Amino acid sequence: MHRMVAERERLQDKYFYALKLFFDNEDFKSQSVFESFKILVEVRNAIVHNKPEVMVTDGAASKPNIDLKSYPKFIRQLKSKRIISEVDGTTSWIDLLQSEEVAAWSVKTMNDMIQLFMSALDDGEYKECFARYY
């Protein structure tokens, strides 16, 4: 894990490594929470490394007419999970994320991921410590 941190590997790869060690297999990968977690990390990365979508020419801003396929993949994934209900083609992907449904999904995803992680731990001091601070 130290090497992964030093080499700045992706967050989901670090979780994958830890879960693989604790579960002693890769069965957790098939759980929907792990897929949701990967989507959540992609959303986070897109927000942090955001590139502008609105084009400004001659001082006038114009919104693009965006085909669903032109949105980031995670928007299509969230729409297929019914977390985002409507994509009208004129709304920025970042605006689509600003909803109670996406916020609730994000919190639930992290809670479920923490529970998955905790379920992989053997009973003992480490698990008790983790549970105490969570």
N, C-alpha and C positions, 0 to 999 in steps of 0.2 A: 504494500500500500504506500509505503514511503516513496518508493520509486515512482509510482503513479502520480503522487502529489507533486514530486519534484519535476516530473516531465509534463505536468499540467494536462494530464489526460482528462477526457470528458467525464463529467459527474456521473452519468449513467454507467460508464465503464467501471468506475470505482464502486458504485453500488452493486453492479453485476458481480464484480470480483468478491466483494464481501459476502454477498448472499450465496454465491457458489461455494465459498469456504464454509459458511455456517450450515447451509442445507446439505452440503456434500453431494449435490447434483444440480442440474439446471432446470428442474421442473417448474420453478417459480417463473421462468420466462414466459410460460404459457398463461399465466394469470393476467387478467385484464388490468390490474393495478400497475404492473410493470410496464405495460404498453402505455397506459395513461401517464405514468411518470415520465417516460421518454418524450411524449408529446409535450408535457408541461415544461420540460427542460428546453425543448425546441422553441416553445413560446417565449420563455425567459430569454434565451439567446437572441431571438429576433427582436425583442424589445430593447435589450441592452445594446445590440449592434444595429439599431434601426437606421434604415436609409429612407430619405424622404420619398413620398409617393406623389405629392401634389407638385405639378409643374407650374412654374411662374414664367410668363412671357409678357413683355411690355407692361409689367406691373399688375397684370390680371392673373388671379389664380384660377385654375380649372381642375375639376375633379375628373379622374379617368373613368371610363366605362369598362369595368373589369369583368372578364369572364371568370366563372368559378374556378376554372383550371389555372387561371393566372394568379389567383391568391396563393399565399404560402400553403404548403401541403397540410400543415396543422389546422388551417381553417377548414379545409375539406374534411379532415379527420374529426374535428369537433362538430361539424355539421352532420356527419354521418352518425355520430354518437348522440345527436339531438341536443347538444349543449348550446350550440348556436342554431337558432331556428331559421332566420331569414338572411340571405345574402342577396342584396339587390343590385350589385355591380357598380354602385356609385359610392359605397361606404368603404372607407379605409379599413384594412384588416385590423389595425390597432383599435379603431373605434368598435369593431365587431367584438373585440375582447372585453370591452368595458361594459359588462353586464353582471347582474347578480348571479345569473346561471354560471357564467365562467368563473366568477369568484368562488362560488360554492363548490364547483367542480375542482378547482385548484386546491382548496383547503381539504376537501375530501380525499383527493388524490394523495396529498402529502400525509394525511392521517393514515390512510390505508397503507401507504408505503412504509411508514414507521411501524405500523402494526405487523406488516409482513416481515420487516427486519427483526422486530422483537420476537416474533413467533419462531424465528430461525435460531435464536439463542438458547443455549442450554440453561436450565435453572441454575441460579447461583448469584454470586456477588455482582458480576458484570450486568446480568439481566436486571437485577434488582436496582442497580444504580441507574441504568437506562430508563427503567420504568419510573423511578422516583423523579427524574428530571423531565420526563415527558409528561 
